[in-house]
Amino acid sequence: MKIFRSFLHVIAAFSLGAINLQGAPSPQRLNVVFILADDLGWGELGSYGQKKIPTPHLDRLAKEGTRFTQHYSGAPVCAPSRCVLMTGKHLGHAEIRGNLPVQKHLPQFTEGQYPLSDQAVTIAQLFQKAGYATGAMGKWGLGPVGSTGEPNKKGFDLFFGYNCQSLAHSFYPEYLWRNAEKVPLNAKPIPGHGKQPEGEVKMADWIGEIYAPKLMIQEAEKFIQTQSAKPFFLYLAFIEPHVSMHPPRESVERFPAEWDAEPYRGESGYVPHPRPRAAYAAMISDLDSYVGRVMTALDQAGVTENTLIIFTSDNGTTHPRSTKTHFHVGGVDAGFFNSTAGLRGYKGSVYEGGIRVPMIARLPGRISPGGVNATPSYFADWFPTLCEATGLETPTGLDGQSLWSALTRGNKQTRNRPMLWVFPEYEGQVAVRLGEFKGVRQRLKTKSPGPWEIYDLAQDPGETTDIAAQHSELIQQAERVLKSEMSENALFPLKVPGIN
């Protein structure tokens, strides 16, 4: 009888997945939390040299994990960068290569961006198929509700946030989406755009009743709490510090009043603010606090040791719009905060300041604390990396390469896959990373396309000295890469002289 009962216990244990063939407890599959900031510059975290804005939680994440110093976003702007991240296809192959409002081609939709197709496969779909709980909170931008690209059709059990990037310009919106349901928020929403050329700019005029980011971080905490018994993939695409500047008053008042000698009146787009420098710092500080809350939620759920956290940004900080003001788009004073830490360019540019972004990863026991890694890497690499990290089979046809060895061994990994950006917006641009060198072409959609520029990033990370005249072989190499890796895209066409 004892033998029979023991046999039943073994059978029950196998049926529940509680033991492996050696009789030891089977570890739960690795959880993944991927946190994406919106327009966060290369130099805007303490661990990346920021001196004015405290980011203690992200600095702690860096101390407990590793940070990469040559990590790049998928694109210089929102939607295509997220497309590269989700699908593992670089901008030479990506379906979405720019910020295209869906109404221009599919007028039946009233909000959102052009959708991913039925054929596009996201990393979330792989996690979902493998039995993971999948959640996304924040900004989507890859297809409106009811389209082929809506979050629920692209692998997410739960989506809560802004489907449309344009509506995410307001932090006090009329509603957010919970899957296919509109959740009412503000009876009197605050617009994301406005100007006040004269008179006193008042913070109260641009603050509403319900602040959307607070609801999204609460939803993330709830997801961790309720899903921690099974493996989960959580994608947190927070909207900070993307303008408009709508941070709560208490967040703004943490920063010195003497920072702001003049108000921002909306002259570079979005909304006015009486204390633009303090407001921008508040948005980054609030973003940092959300990361702290996620870390606490993982601790409380008892899953910290089994959860890989990745933090990065979709592109660089906002760019100038007018020579008549030092304020960048939305009132950002990038010079005051040294937002690019000496890198050239901003959001919308394939120069380093537009696409090189912070990246921090933590996994206790697997990623050594306090690491700094100079492996050249970018968003296309995350799909194969997360597959290897979690033991999922990596699909064929991805453009990136796994960074798992660099993350867990701390070595500078050699690239065997090209890094390139094919960006049809902002006059048309391409860039190719060539070892320690980088090739750039600008103004490809103008009557006078720019020539190839070549920069030695090891010696000149600020891209101040064009050495193309001395390196024709690198130009030829860049053109070979583009010829090999650049497919046609009727929605986002771009002609590169000598390539297509």
N, C-alpha and C positions, 0 to 999 in steps of 0.2 A: 504493500500500500504506500509506504514512504517513497519507494522508487517511482510508483505511478504518479504520485503528487508532484515529485520533482520534475518528472517528464512534462506534466501539464504546465508547470511554472516556466520551463524552458520554452515550450511552444508559445505561451502567452507573451513571453519577453520578445521572442522573434516577431510575433504578429504586431507588437507595438513599436518595433524598431528600437528596442531598449538596449540590446546587446549586439556586438559584432561576432564574427566567427571565432575570435579568440576568447570570448566570454567577458571582455571588458566593456564598460559603458560606451555607447557610441556618442561622440560629441555632436551637438546640434550644428547644422551647417552655419557657416559664417553669415552674420547679418551685415548689411551695407547701408550706411547713411551718407548720401552724397549731397553736400550743401553748396549751392551756387549763389554767389553774390551777383549783384546787377550793377555793372559799370564801376567796380572797385579797382582803383589804380594799383599799379605795381608797388608803389611806395606808401600805401595807406594803412599798413598794419605795423605795429611795433616791431614784430619779428622781421620785417622787411625795411626797417629804418625810420618809420614814422615817429616824429618827436612831439607832435602836438595833440594827437588823438589817442587816448588810452584804449588799448584793446587787450585787456588782461586775459580773457578767456581764450582768444585765438593765440595769444602768446603762450599760454599754458599748453594748448593743443600742440604747438610747435615744439615745446620743451619735452612733451611726452611722446612725440612722434618725429617725423622728418619733414623738412620743407625743401622744395625743389626751387632752384634758382634760374632754370631755363625752361620753364613750363609755359606753354602757349595755349590760348583759347582756340576754338574752332574757326572763328571768324572775328572781324572787327566790330560786329554789331549783333544784336540779340538773337533773332530767329535762326539765322544760319549757324550761329555758334551752337545753339541748342540742338539743331538738327545733326550736326557733326557728333556732338556728345551722345545723343540718343541712338544714332544708327551706326556709328563707327566708320562712316564714310567721310573723307576729307572733301574740301570744297571743289575739287576737280570732279568728284562723283556724286556729291550730295544732291538730293532732290531740291532742297531749299537753300538758296545761295544769297538771299537778301531779305529785307523786311518788306514783304509784299502783302498789302491788305487784301483779304480774300474777296471783297466786293468787286475788285477790278476785273476778276475773271469769273466769279461765282456770285452773282448779285442776289441770289436767294438767301444769302447769309448777311446778317446785319452787323456782325462784329467778328473779329478774329483775323488771323493771318492765313495765307494759302496753306492748305493742309498737306501733310504727309499722305502718300498714296496707300492703298491696300497692300501693295507689295513691300513697302518699307517695313523692315523688322527692327524693333527697338530692343535695347538691353532689358527693359522692363518686361517685354513679352517673354523673353527667355526665362527671367526669374519667375514670372507668373506660371509658366508651363512647368517649371521645376518644383512647384508647390509653395513658393514664397508668397507671403502677404506683401502686396505692393501698394504703396501710397505716394502721392505727390501733393505737396502744398506749395502755393506761391504762384508763379507766373508760368504759363504754358507757351503760347505763341506758335504752336505747330498744327493748328487746325481747330475750327470752331465746333461747338457741340452740334452733333448731327452730321458731321463730315467724316471722311475717312481718317482724319488725323486727330479726332477728339481723344483725350487721354484714356477714356475707358476702352477704346478700340486699339490703343497702343500699349496695353499691358498693365494699366493701373486699376486696381480694384476700387481705390478711392482717390478722387481728385477734389481738392478744396482750394479755391483761390480765383485768380484772374485767368480766364481763358485768353483774353485779348490783351496784347501788349499796350495798345493805345489807352485802354481803360485803366491799365495799371499806372498811368500817370497821376491818377488821383488816389491818395491814401484814404480818402473818405468817400468811397464809391456808393452808388445806389444799391449795388448788390455784388455778391460773389457767387461763384458756381460751386455746388456740391454735386459732383458728377453731372447729370443732365438737368439738375434742379437749380433755379435761381434762388439764392438766399437773400432776402431783403436786408439792407444794412442801414442806410441813411435816407430818411424821407427828404432831406435837403442835402444832396451830395455836394461836395466841394469840387469845382472844376479843376482839371489838371493844367489849364492854361489861362493866362490873363495878364494884363498890364496895368500899371498905375504910374503914368508919367509924372504926376504931380501929387502933392499932398503927403500926409503922414501915412506910411505903410504900417498897417497894424497886423500883428500875428493873428489876432482873434478872427480877422476877416477870412482867414484861410484854414481854420480849424473847424472840423465838424463834430458830430456826436460820437460815432463809432469808428475807431481807427482799425482798418483792416489788418495790418500786420499783427496786432495783438491776437486776433482770432486765429490767424494762420499758425502762429507758434503754439497756441493752445491746442490746436488740432494735431500738430506734430507730437506734442507731449502725450496726448490721448492715444494716438496711434501706437507709440512705443509701449505705453502701459498695457494696451489691450492685445497687442500682437506679439508680445515678447515670448510667448510660449512656443512659437514656431519661428522658423527663419523668416526674416523680412528684408525688403528693399525699400528704403525711404528716400525720396528725392525732394529736397527742400530748396526750391528756387525762390529765395527771398527777393524782395523788390528793392531793398536798400543797397547802395545809396543812390539808386537811379532817381532822378528828379521826376516830379515836382518835390520841392522842399516842404513837406507837411509834417515834420516831427512834432510830437507833443511838446507843449510849453516847458514841462518839467525837464525834458531831455535837453532842450536848448539852453535852459538856465544853468546847466552844469558847467557851461563854458564861459570864459571871461567876457564881460561886456565890452572891454576895451579892444577886443578883436575887430569889432564892426564899427567903423567910423562912418559908413554910408550904407544905406539900404540897397537891396536889389529890387529893381522896379519891373522886372520881366522883360528887359530889353534884349535878352538872348534866349527868349522862349520860356515856356512853363509859367510859374506864378511868382509874384513878388514875395519878398521876405525882408523884415526889418533888420534881421541879424543873419545874413547868409552864411558867413563863415561858421558861426556857432551852430546853425541849423545843419550844415553839411557834416560837421563833426558829430553832431547828435545822431544823425542817421547811421554813421559808421559805428558809433558807440552802441546804439540800439541793436544793430546787426550782431555785434560782438556779444551782447547780452543774450541774444537768441541762441547763439552757439553754446554759451554757458548753460542755458536751460536744457538744451538737447543733451549735453554731457551729464547733467544732473538726472534727467529722466532715464538715461541709460543706466546710471548708477542705481537708481531706485528700483528699476526693473531687474537688476542683477545680471545685465547682459553686456556690460562694458568690456569685459575680457574677450568677448566673442563678437565684437562689432568693429568693423573697419569704418572709420570716418574719413571722408575726403572733403576738403574745403578748397574752393577756387572761385574764380570770377569769369563771367561770360565774355568780357573784353575790358579794355582800359577805361580810364576816367574820361569824362566828357570833354569835347573839343571847343576851341574858340568859335564864335559865330560872327563877331563884329570887331573890327579894329578900333572902334570908338569906345570900347569898354574892356577892362581886364577880366570881367566875368565871363566864364565859359557858359555853354548851354546850361540853362536852368539856374544860373547864379553861382556855379561852382568856381572857387578861386583856387585853381590847381597850383598856381605858383606859390601861394601862401602856404599850402600844405606839402609842397614838393611831391605832388602826387605820382609823378612818373620816376622820381629818384634819378633824374638825369637821362632817362630814355627819350628817344625822339618820337614825336607824334602822340596822338590821343585816339580815343574811340573813332572808328570810321577809317582808320589808317592801318596799312599792313607794316608800317614801321613798328619798332619794338614797343613803343608806348601804347600802341593800339591793341597789340595781341599778346605781349608777354604779361603774364598774370601770376599772382601769388598762388601757391599750391601747397597745402599741408595735409599729411596723411598720418593717422594714428591707428595702431592695432597692438594693444599690449601683448608682450611676449613674442611678437613676430616682427614688428618694426621697432628698431632700436631707438630709444629716446634721444632727443637732441641732435638728430642727424641733419646734415645739409648735403644735398645731392645736385650735381650740375648736369645730370642727364638731359639732353634735349628731348622734349616730349610735348605732346599736345592732346587735344580732346579726342581725336580719333583713336588714341591709345587706350582709352578707358574701357571700351567694350571688351577687347581681348584681355585686359588686365583683370576686370571683374569676373570674367569667365574663369580665368586661371585661379584667382583667389578663392572662388567658391566651388570649384570643381565642376563647373558646367562645361559642356562641350562647346568649343569656340567655332562659330559658323565660318564657312569659307567666304571669301570675297570682302573681308574687312580690310580697311586701309591702314589701320594702326598696328602697333606691336605691343605685346604685354610688357608692363613695367614692374611686374611682380618681383623679378629678381632684384631690380634696383631698389624697390621698396623694402624688401625683407633682408637683403644682404648688404645694402648700403653702398653698392658699387656704382660707378658711373658706367651706365650701360651703353654699348655701341649700337647705333641705329642700323637696322637692315631694311627699313622701310622709309620712303621719302616723306618729307614734311613740306607741304605746299598750301597756298591760299589762292583761290581764284575768286575774286570779289568784284562783281559787276557794278556795285554802287560807288558813290563818291568819286565819280568820273571814270571808274574802272581801274582795278589794280590787280597785280599778281605778285606773289613772293614765293621764293623757294629757299629753304634752308639747305646749305651744302656743307656739311661738317661744321667747322667753325666759321664758315662764311655764309653770307645771305645775299641773294639776288632780289632786286625789287624793280618793278616797272609801274609807273603812274600814268594817269590821264589817258588811259587806253580808249575811252569813249569820247575823246575830244578830237578836234581836227588836227591837233599836233601831239600825238602820243609821245610820252617821255621815253628816253633811252633806258637801257639797262643800267642799274646802279649796283655796285658790289661793295659789301662792307665786311670787314674782318671783325666779327663780334667778340672774339677773344681779346683783341687789342682795342677795339673801338665799339663798345656796347651801345654808345649813344649815337651811332651811325652818323658821325660828323664828317668822315672823309671817304668819298667815293673813289674806289680803286679799280673801277671797271676798265680804265685805259690800260692797266698793267696786267689784267687777268681775262683776256678774251676766252681762255679755256673754260673759265667758270661760267661765262655767259652761255657758251655752247652747252655746258653741262645742264644749266638751268633750263635751257630750251628743250633739251632731250627729255628731262623730267616732265615738263609740261606736255610735250607731244605724247608721251607714254601714259600720263595720268589724267589728262583733261578730256572729259567727254562733253558732248553737246548737251545743252539744256535750253529748250525753247523758251521757258519762262524767265530764265536768267541768262540771256546770251552775253557772251563776251568774246570779242575777237582780239587775239594777240598777234601782232605782225610777226610773220615768220613761223607761226605755230599752226594757225588754222585760217 
